[in-house]
């Protein structure tokens, strides 16, 4: 019987990734295997190919998850301030579903979970501005900074509850025959 080592809070050990899905870029952040600290990883160009399940951006996230032995990939869910869902929310849900399928196809066991990301980009802009980075220099790192905020929030929620944060994205079977 295999035994997965547990963190002090009772969750299985393993790095966590966070994904901030934008229309042009995707920010990635990762934690250490104990889920203590979120750090920026990279910004991946977004690929908007219709009808393609595993695009280059999804493939890159699967590679990072594999390289880091990720236990969970948190995908930011951009809701309106009221909590309502819009087009960006639907896009993030669809991206998360494609990520689940690609992770499964690659034999990676990482869960994909959606977490509320309201205000993360605003917070990231404020933090970067406060650190002395101005306008154009933000663009290259803003998505990573937003992913760090998403991940740190999820890690804090894990520690507070002893459970994974957010909403589990289930694998779905797609009928590809029209």
GUTI-980845 format. One line per 10 residues: number of its first residue (from 1); their letters; for each residue z, y, x of N, C-alpha, C, O, CB. Coordinates in steps of 0.2 Angstrom, whole numbers. Each point is the difference from the previous one (the first is absolute). Glycine has a CB too. Example, Ala and Ser with C-alpha at 12.3 -4.5 7.8 and 13.67 -1.06 7.14 Angstrom:
<atoms>
1> as> 39:-28:66:0:6:-4:0:6:4:3:-1:5:3:-5:-14  -10:11:7:1:6:4:3:5:-4:1:6:3:-11:-9:3
</atoms>
This chain:
<atoms>
1> xxxxxxxxxx> 0:-6:4:0:6:-4:0:6:4:4:1:5:2:-7:-14  -11:11:8:0:6:4:5:5:-2:1:1:-6:-13:-3:8  15:5:3:5:5:-2:-2:7:3:-1:1:6:10:-10:-6  -10:14:-5:-2:7:2:6:4:2:4:0:-5:-15:-1:-2  11:3:13:6:4:1:1:6:-5:-5:3:-2:4:-6:14  7:5:-14:1:5:-4:3:6:3:4:0:5:-2:-8:-14  -4:14:7:3:6:2:7:1:-3:2:-4:-4:-13:10:5  15:-2:2:7:1:-2:1:1:-8:4:-2:-3:-2:7:14  -7:-2:-14:0:2:-7:-2:-6:-4:0:0:-6:-3:11:8  0:-17:1:-1:-6:-4:-8:-1:-1:-2:-5:-2:13:6:-3
11> xxxxxxxxxx> -15:4:7:-7:-1:0:-3:-3:6:3:0:5:-4:10:-12  -5:-14:6:-3:-3:5:-2:5:6:-2:5:-2:-2:-15:-6  5:8:14:-3:5:5:-7:0:0:-4:-4:-2:14:2:9  -13:8:-4:-7:1:0:-1:7:0:3:4:-4:-6:-15:-1  -2:13:9:-2:7:-1:-3:2:-7:-2:-4:-3:-1:4:16  4:6:-14:-3:3:-6:-6:5:2:1:3:4:10:-5:-11  -16:2:3:-5:5:0:0:4:-6:2:-2:-5:-9:-5:12  5:14:-6:-1:4:-6:-8:3:1:-2:1:5:15:2:-6  -16:-3:-5:-7:2:0:0:6:-5:2:0:-6:-6:-11:8  2:17:0:-1:6:-4:-8:0:-1:-4:3:5:14:4:0
21> xxxxxxxxxx> -12:-9:-11:-7:0:-1:-3:7:-3:2:2:-5:0:-15:2  -7:15:7:-3:7:-2:-7:-2:-1:-3:-5:1:11:12:5  -12:-2:-9:-7:-1:-1:-4:0:7:-5:-3:0:6:8:-12  2:-1:17:-4:0:6:3:-4:6:-3:-2:4:0:14:-8  10:-12:3:4:-3:6:5:-4:-3:3:1:-6:-6:8:14  6:-14:-4:5:-4:-2:5:0:6:-1:-1:6:-6:-7:-13  13:10:5:6:1:6:3:-7:0:2:-3:-5:-1:15:3  1:-14:8:4:-6:1:6:1:4:0:4:4:-10:-11:-5  16:4:-2:6:1:4:3:-7:0:-2:-5:-4:4:17:1  2:-14:8:3:-6:1:8:0:1:2:6:3:-13:-10:1
31> xxxxxxxxxx> 14:-1:-5:8:0:2:0:-5:5:-4:-4:1:8:8:-12  2:-4:14:2:-6:4:2:-6:-4:0:0:-6:5:8:15  -4:-14:-6:1:-6:-4:6:0:-4:0:-4:-5:-6:-2:14  11:10:-7:6:1:-4:0:5:-6:4:1:-4:2:-5:14  -12:8:-10:-1:5:-6:5:6:1:2:2:-5:-6:-12:-2  5:12:13:4:5:1:-3:7:0:2:5:-3:5:-13:9  -13:8:-2:-3:7:2:-7:-1:-2:-4:-4:2:12:7:7  -11:2:-12:-7:1:-2:-3:4:6:2:6:1:0:-7:-14  -8:-1:15:-4:4:5:-7:0:-1:-3:-5:-3:11:2:11  -12:9:-7:-7:0:-1:-4:-5:4:2:-2:6:0:14:-9
41> xxxxxxxxxx> -7:-15:0:-4:-5:4:-7:3:1:-2:1:6:8:-10:-11  -10:11:0:-7:2:1:-2:3:-7:3:-1:-5:-5:-7:15  -4:11:-9:-4:3:-6:-6:-4:0:-4:0:5:9:11:-5  -6:-14:-6:-6:-5:-1:-5:4:-4:2:2:-6:4:-13:7  -13:12:0:-4:3:-4:-1:-4:-6:-1:-6:0:-5:11:9  6:-2:-15:-1:-4:-7:-7:-1:-1:-5:3:2:15:3:-7  -11:-13:3:-7:-2:-2:-1:-1:-7:4:-3:-3:-4:-3:14  -4:10:-14:-1:0:-7:-7:-4:-2:-5:3:-2:12:8:1  -6:-17:2:-6:-5:-2:1:-3:-6:5:-3:-1:-8:1:13  -2:3:-17:1:-3:-7:-2:-7:1:-5:-2:3:3:13:-9
51> xxxxxxxxxx> 6:-15:3:-2:-7:-1:2:-5:6:-1:-6:0:-8:10:-7  12:-1:12:2:-3:6:8:-1:0:3:5:0:-13:-1:7  12:-10:-6:7:-2:0:4:2:6:4:4:0:-7:-13:-8  0:6:14:3:2:6:-4:4:4:-5:-1:4:10:-10:-4  -3:18:0:-3:5:3:3:1:7:5:-3:1:-8:9:-11  0:-2:15:3:1:6:7:2:0:4:-2:5:-16:4:0  14:3:-9:6:2:-1:5:-5:-2:6:0:3:-10:11:-6  3:-15:-1:4:-5:-3:1:-5:6:5:-3:2:-9:4:-14  -2:-3:15:0:-5:6:5:3:6:4:-4:3:-16:0:-6  12:10:4:4:3:5:7:-1:-2:5:-1:5:-14:10:-1
61> xxxxxxxxxx> 11:-7:-10:7:-1:-2:2:-7:1:6:-1:2:-7:11:-10  -3:-15:6:2:-7:1:1:-2:7:5:-3:2:-12:1:-12  3:5:14:1:-1:8:7:3:2:3:-4:4:-16:4:-2  14:6:-4:7:3:2:5:-4:-3:5:-2:4:-10:13:-4  5:-14:-6:5:-4:-3:1:-6:4:6:-2:1:-9:7:-12  -2:-8:13:0:-6:4:3:1:7:4:-4:2:-14:-1:-8  8:10:9:2:2:7:8:1:0:3:-2:5:-15:7:-2  14:-2:-9:7:2:0:4:-5:-4:6:1:-1:-9:11:2  0:-18:-3:4:-5:-4:3:3:-6:6:-1:-1:-4:-6:12  -5:11:-14:3:4:-6:2:-5:-5:-4:-4:-2:-3:14:4
71> xxxxxxxxxx> 13:-8:-5:2:-4:-6:-2:3:-6:-1:-3:-5:11:0:12  -10:10:-7:-2:4:-6:-5:6:2:1:3:5:10:-6:-10  -16:4:0:-4:6:1:2:4:-6:-2:-2:-6:-7:-4:13  12:12:-6:1:5:-5:-6:4:-1:-2:4:5:14:-4:-3  -15:1:-8:-5:4:-2:2:6:-4:3:-1:-5:-11:-8:6  7:15:1:3:6:-4:-4:0:-6:-6:0:-1:9:6:11  1:-4:-16:-3:0:-6:1:7:-3:5:3:-1:-2:-15:-1  -9:16:3:0:7:-2:1:2:-7:-6:0:-4:0:2:14  11:-1:-13:1:2:-7:0:7:-1:2:4:5:5:-15:-7  -8:14:-4:1:7:-1:8:1:0:4:-5:0:-15:6:-7
81> xxxxxxxxxx> 13:5:8:7:2:0:3:-2:-6:6:-2:0:-8:12:7  -1:-11:-13:3:-2:-6:1:-7:0:3:-3:-4:-9:12:-2  3:-13:11:0:-7:0:-6:-3:-3:-1:-7:1:13:7:-2  -16:4:-2:-7:-3:-3:-4:-2:6:0:2:5:1:5:-15  -6:-12:8:-4:-3:5:-7:3:-2:-2:2:-5:8:-12:6  -10:11:5:-7:3:-1:-5:-3:4:1:-6:2:4:17:-4  -10:-8:4:-6:-3:4:3:-3:7:-2:-5:2:-7:12:-9  13:-3:10:2:-1:7:5:-7:-1:0:-4:5:-1:16:-1  4:-12:-9:5:-6:-1:-4:-6:-1:1:-5:3:8:12:-8  -14:-7:1:-5:-5:-1:-3:-3:6:-1:-5:2:-1:9:-14
91> xxxxxxxxxx> 0:1:16:-4:-1:7:5:-4:4:-2:-5:3:-5:15:-4  14:-8:2:5:-3:4:1:-7:-3:1:-5:4:4:16:-1  -5:-12:-9:1:-7:-3:-5:-4:2:1:-6:2:5:11:-12  -13:-3:9:-5:-4:2:-1:-1:7:-1:-6:2:-5:11:-11  8:-1:14:0:-1:7:6:-5:1:-2:-4:4:-2:16:-2  9:-12:-5:6:-4:1:-2:-7:-2:1:-5:4:7:14:-5  -12:-10:-4:-2:-7:-2:-5:-2:5:0:-6:1:1:9:-13  -6:1:14:-4:-3:5:3:-2:7:-2:-4:3:-7:12:-8  14:-4:6:4:-2:6:4:-6:0:0:-4:4:2:16:-2  1:-14:-8:3:-6:-2:-5:-6:1:1:-5:4:7:11:-12
101> xxxxxxxxxx> -14:-5:6:-5:-5:0:-2:-1:8:-1:-6:2:-4:9:-14  4:2:15:-2:0:7:5:-3:5:-1:-4:4:-6:14:-6  14:-9:0:5:-3:4:0:-7:-1:1:-4:4:6:15:-5  -7:-13:-6:0:-7:-2:-6:-4:4:1:-5:2:4:8:-13  -11:0:11:-6:-3:3:1:-1:7:-3:-5:3:-4:10:-12  11:0:12:1:-1:8:6:-4:1:2:-1:6:-7:12:-5  8:-14:-6:6:-4:1:6:3:2:5:-2:3:-13:-6:1  8:15:-5:6:4:1:5:0:-6:-2:0:-6:-5:7:13  13:-8:-6:5:-1:-6:4:6:-2:4:0:-4:-3:-11:8  -4:17:-1:4:6:-2:-1:2:-7:-6:-1:-3:4:5:14
111> xxxxxxxxxx> 7:-2:-15:0:2:-6:-3:7:0:1:4:5:9:-10:-9  -13:8:-2:-2:7:-1:4:3:-6:0:-3:-5:-12:1:10  15:8:-3:4:3:-6:-2:7:0:-1:4:5:10:-12:-3  -9:10:-9:-2:7:-1:7:4:0:4:-2:-4:-15:-1:-3  11:9:10:6:4:0:-2:7:-2:-5:3:2:11:-10:6  -2:11:-12:-1:7:-2:0:4:6:4:0:5:2:-2:-16  -12:6:11:-1:4:6:0:8:-2:-2:4:4:-4:-14:2  9:11:-12:0:7:-2:3:5:6:5:-2:2:-5:-2:-15  -4:9:14:3:5:5:-1:-2:7:2:4:5:6:0:-14  -10:-10:11:0:-2:7:-5:5:4:2:2:6:1:-14:-9
121> xxxxxxxxxx> -9:13:1:-5:4:3:3:7:1:-1:3:6:-9:-10:-10  13:10:-1:3:7:0:6:0:6:0:4:4:-3:-2:-16  7:-8:11:5:0:5:-2:-1:7:2:3:5:5:-8:-13  -13:1:9:-3:-1:7:-3:7:2:1:2:6:-3:-14:-9  -1:16:-1:-3:6:2:6:5:2:0:3:6:-10:-4:-14  15:1:5:6:4:1:3:-2:7:2:5:4:0:-3:-16  -1:-8:13:3:-3:6:-5:2:6:3:2:5:3:-11:-11  -12:8:5:-5:2:6:0:7:1:0:2:6:-7:-12:-9  7:14:-2:0:7:1:6:3:4:0:4:4:-7:-3:-15  13:-4:8:7:1:4:0:-2:7:3:3:4:2:-4:-15
131> xxxxxxxxxx> -9:-4:13:0:-2:7:-5:4:4:0:-1:6:3:-11:-10  -6:17:1:-5:4:4:-7:-2:-1:-4:3:3:13:-1:5  -11:-7:-11:-7:-2:-1:-3:4:-6:3:1:-5:-1:-13:9  -7:15:-2:-4:5:-5:-6:-4:-3:-3:-4:3:8:14:3  -6:-7:-12:-6:-2:-4:-5:-6:2:2:-6:-2:-1:17:-1  -6:-9:7:-5:-5:2:3:-6:4:-2:-6:-1:-6:15:1  13:-8:4:3:-5:4:4:-5:-5:1:-6:2:0:14:8  1:-6:-16:3:-4:-4:-4:-6:-2:2:-6:-1:4:16:-4  -13:-8:4:-4:-5:-4:0:-7:4:0:-5:-3:-7:15:-1  7:-10:11:0:-6:3:6:-4:-1:0:-6:1:-8:11:7
141> xxxxxxxxxx> 14:-2:-9:6:-4:-1:3:0:-6:5:-3:-2:-4:5:14  -3:2:-17:3:1:-7:1:-7:-3:5:-1:-3:-9:13:2  -1:-16:1:0:-6:-4:5:-5:3:3:-4:-3:-15:6:0  12:-2:10:5:-4:3:7:2:-1:5:-4:-2:-13:2:11  9:9:-9:7:3:-2:2:-2:-7:5:-1:-2:-7:10:10  -3:-9:-13:1:-2:-7:2:-7:0:5:-2:-4:-13:11:0  5:-13:8:1:-7:0:7:-2:2:4:-4:-2:-16:2:4  14:6:3:7:0:3:5:1:-5:5:-3:-1:-9:6:12  3:3:-15:5:2:-5:0:-6:-6:5:-2:-2:-8:14:4  -3:-15:-4:0:-5:-5:4:-6:3:4:-3:-4:-16:7:0
151> xxxxxxxxxx> 11:-6:10:3:-6:3:8:2:1:4:-5:-2:-15:2:8  13:8:-4:7:2:1:3:0:-6:6:-3:-1:-8:9:11  -1:-4:-16:3:0:-6:1:-7:-3:5:-2:-3:-10:13:1  0:-15:4:0:-7:-2:6:-4:3:4:-4:-2:-16:4:0  12:1:9:6:-3:4:6:2:-2:5:-4:-1:-12:4:10  8:7:-11:7:2:-3:1:-3:-6:6:-2:-1:-7:13:6  -4:-12:-10:1:-3:-6:2:-8:1:5:-2:-3:-13:10:-2  5:-11:10:2:-7:2:7:-1:2:4:-4:-3:-16:2:6  14:7:1:7:0:3:5:1:-6:5:-3:0:-9:7:11  2:1:-16:5:1:-5:1:-5:-5:5:-1:-3:-9:13:4
161> xxxxxxxxxx> -2:-16:-2:0:-5:-6:1:-7:3:1:-5:-4:-8:13:-3  5:-9:13:0:-7:3:-7:-4:-3:0:-6:1:13:6:0  -17:4:-4:-7:-3:-2:-5:4:2:0:6:2:5:-11:-12  -11:2:10:-6:3:2:-1:6:-5:1:-1:-6:-7:-9:11  3:16:-3:-1:5:-4:-7:-1:-4:-4:-3:2:10:11:6  -7:-4:-13:-6:1:-4:-2:-6:-4:4:-5:-1:-7:12:10  -3:-7:-11:-3:-5:-5:-5:-5:4:-5:3:3:6:6:-12  1:-15:8:-4:-5:4:-7:0:-3:-1:0:-6:11:-7:8  -15:7:2:-7:-1:-2:-2:-7:0:0:-4:6:-3:15:-2  1:-14:-9:-1:-7:-1:-8:-2:2:-4:5:-1:13:-6:-8
171> xxxxxxxx> -10:-4:12:-7:-2:1:-3:-2:-6:2:-3:-5:1:-2:16  -10:8:-12:-3:-1:-6:-7:-4:2:-2:1:5:7:9:-11  -7:-14:1:-7:-3:1:-5:4:-4:0:2:-6:6:-13:7  -11:13:3:-6:4:-2:-6:-5:-2:-1:-4:4:5:14:3  -6:-9:-12:-7:-3:-2:-5:3:3:-2:6:-2:7:-10:-9  -9:2:16:-5:3:3:-7:-2:-3:-5:3:2:12:-2:9  -7:-5:-16:-6:-1:-3:-1:4:-6:4:0:-5:-3:-12:9  -6:16:-4:-1:5:-6:-2:-3:-6:-1:4:-5:-2:4:13
</atoms>
